[in-house]
């Protein structure tokens, strides 16, 4: 359920659809994560949500930002010229290999050779794609990401005084609980490198919005595994998902072959998360409508797009009327920034940032 601050703001919006970002909630959450991690370095994966106001809040709590393109690099550098950046991502261009950074995550022997050819200095983490079991993950980062042990071995003799090996990077999966991530960390920290970036992947439950990743247990577990190493993590979704809300309105309610549908302004071209993840996006209905509707029965919430895939949530038992306001929760990560904005050329949503 949404809090009073978000509820009041949603009811006062001049137009919808709109995004609401709760900055005090983000600040509180990021501070609690920072406290739980102790000496473990915290970087934010900008790909999750590059909104400038969110980044300004996070900058007070993170040691740096992980960027995966020249565009993200330019965006973050313009906001925080002195903040540490880790440059990641497969398929880096020659221009991207020349970008200034604190660490660069090298994905292949060929990429390392191209980096060497620039003649620039660089501090490298080799991205490892180890053969480790990852059970219960929402997404596994296998296939073309990183290198197997043979690729790493090919890289090792290539390093020079200018291009230095600092350690390993490994982002293995998304959607894992603290015990699973700690088990993977234990296996990765067996390799002997003095610096290891364990990536992100902390579980975020859209089915149970009140559940949170156990940062305290994860921080305590990493403290026990650290052994003097320099450890770093780079979460994205688990930091910003909870502060974002997508607010829209019911424009029609109808039945088709006995099934009830609420048609909403906007759609998954604004909030692609439920389609991408294959889940029902959690929501709260504010009863602002007086038109026709349904009461306490299954109803599917869809957008305005000309595709049957434009679905927010299916067969949810609730009440909805034309004119009601719908506030979709957990829309602060991989939402607007990964959506197909120009499909059908509907208006783009407004953006509002709630402050203390």
Buried (B, 14 or more C-beta within 10 A) or exposed (E): EBEEBBBEBBEEBEEBBBBBBBBEBBBEBBEBBBEBBEEBBBBBBBBBBBBEBBBEBBBEBBBBBBBBBBEBBEBBBEBBEEBBBBBBBBEBEEEBBBBEBBBBBBBBBEBBEBBBEBEEEBBBBBBBBBEEEBEEBBBBBEEEBBBEEEBBEBBEEBBEEEBEBBBBBBBBBBBBBBEBBBBBBEBBBEBEBEBBBBBBBBBBBBEEBEEBBBBBBBBBBBBEBBEEBBBBBBBBBBBBBBBBBBBBBBBBBEEEEEEBBBBBBBBBBBBBBBBBBEBBBBBBBBEBBEEEBBEEEEBBBBBBBEBEEBBBBBEBEBEBBBBBBBBBBBBBBBBBBBBEBEBEEBEBBBEBBBEE
